[in-house]
């Protein structure tokens, strides 16, 4: 099955990560990786309640990472693997300006 993660940072800046041939990451490992990045990148919850949904975490980590980390081959590969695993979806689209994650 084809697996891909795309991240749109601005109107004309989009990154696509094809996960074909990449070692799959387990669901819990993906959640842990995103948790670690959420903390290390000083992300803030999107909701006033402080509750952070997995999709929110993917979105805020992508936003905090920006182009510098998305251009880092090792980091972006791990981000894509973690997002796909944590959300349990083969196709993930992250739209930072639109504040949306779709599958």
C-alpha positions in Angstrom: 0.0 0.0 0.0 1.3 3.5 -0.9 2.1 5.7 2.1 2.8 9.4 1.9 2.8 12.4 4.1 2.6 16.0 2.7 3.1 19.2 4.7 2.0 22.6 3.3 3.8 25.3 5.2 2.8 28.3 3.0 0.8 28.9 -0.1 3.7 27.8 -2.3 5.9 25.8 0.1 4.9 22.1 0.3 6.9 19.1 1.3 6.0 15.5 0.2 7.4 12.4 1.9 7.0 9.1 0.1 7.3 6.3 2.7 7.7 3.5 0.2 10.6 1.4 1.4 10.9 3.3 4.7 10.9 1.1 7.8 7.4 1.3 9.4 7.0 2.9 12.8 4.6 1.3 15.3 1.6 3.3 16.6 3.1 3.8 20.1 6.5 4.6 18.8 5.0 7.3 16.5 3.1 8.8 19.4 6.2 8.9 21.6 8.3 10.5 18.8 5.6 13.2 18.3 5.4 13.7 22.1 9.2 14.2 22.3 9.2 16.7 19.4 6.1 18.6 20.8 8.1 19.2 24.0 11.5 19.9 22.4 10.1 22.4 19.9 8.1 24.2 22.7 4.8 23.6 21.0 1.6 24.9 22.7 -1.8 23.2 22.7 -4.2 24.5 20.1 -7.3 24.1 22.4 -8.1 26.3 25.4 -8.8 23.1 27.4 -5.2 22.1 27.0 -6.2 18.8 25.5 -3.9 17.8 22.6 -5.4 15.4 20.0 -2.9 13.4 17.8 -3.9 15.4 14.7 -3.3 18.7 16.7 0.1 17.4 17.7 1.1 16.5 14.1 0.0 20.0 13.0 1.8 21.9 15.8 5.0 19.9 15.4 4.9 20.6 11.6 4.3 24.3 12.2 7.1 24.6 14.8 9.5 22.6 12.6 9.0 24.9 9.6 11.1 24.6 6.5 14.5 24.1 8.3 13.5 20.8 9.8 11.3 19.7 6.9 14.4 20.1 4.7 16.4 17.9 7.0 16.2 14.4 5.4 16.5 12.4 8.7 14.1 14.5 10.7 11.5 14.8 8.0 11.6 11.0 7.3 11.0 10.4 11.0 8.2 13.0 11.2 6.5 11.4 8.2 6.8 7.9 9.7 5.6 9.1 13.1 2.6 11.0 11.7 1.5 8.1 9.6 1.9 5.6 12.4 0.3 7.7 15.2 -2.7 8.6 13.0 -2.9 5.0 11.6 -3.4 6.4 8.1 -1.3 5.7 5.0 -2.0 9.1 3.4 -1.7 12.2 5.7 -2.0 15.8 4.5 -0.9 18.6 6.9 -2.1 22.1 5.9 -0.4 24.5 8.4 -2.0 27.7 7.0 -5.4 26.1 7.0 -4.8 24.5 10.4 -6.0 21.1 9.1 -4.9 17.5 9.0 -6.7 15.3 6.5 -6.4 11.6 5.6 
